[in-house]
Amino acid sequence: MIYCIRHGETDWNRTMRIQGASNIPLNSLGRQQAVAVAEIVSLNDCEHLYKPVSVPRPGNTLK
């Protein structure tokens, strides 16, 4: 099974600004979303997690 998970929320997401490759950090809600996703992922047998290397937001969500 393949799960597609988007990075957590940033302040730019909240104001509908396009981020592209800008290095906008996760806000407090985005960090809470990342924790919630981690709990869901840990309940499933995920063998591999992949993320793009060009922006840190997805990696911060994975941490």
N, C-alpha and C positions, 0 to 999 in steps of 0.2 A: 504494500500500500504506500502511496505517496501523499504526504501532507505538504501543503504550501502555506507558509506562515509569513505574514508581513511583519516588518519591524514595528515596535511599539510607537505610540504617539509622540510627536514633538510639538513644540509651540507653533511651528510653522504649519503643521497639519491642522491644528486647531483653528488657525486663521485662514485656511485654504490657500496657503502659499505653496508654490511648487519648489521642491528642494533639489531635485536632480542629484548631482554629486556633491552638493554642499554638505559640510560636516556639521549638521545640526544635532545636538544631543537629545536623547530621550528626556521627556519631562517626567514629573512624578507619576502621572497616569501611565505613561509609556513604560516606566520601570515596573509598575504594578502589573501591567499587561504581560510583561516579559516573565514575571514570577508565575503568573497564572498559566501561561503557555508551558513553562518549564514543568509545572506539576502535571499537566496533561500529557506532555511528551514522556515524562518519566513513567507514566502508567502504561505506555505502549512500548513495544519492543523495537525501538529505533536503533538500527545498526549504523546509520550514517546521517550526518547533518551537513548541508552544504549552504554556503553563503557567498555573495559576491565579495571580491577583495577590494573593490574600488571605493566603497564608503563604509565607515565603521558602524553605522546604526544597526544593520543586521547582526553583526558580531556582538554588539553590546546587548542585543536582545537575546542572543544565544547564550551569553555568559550567565 
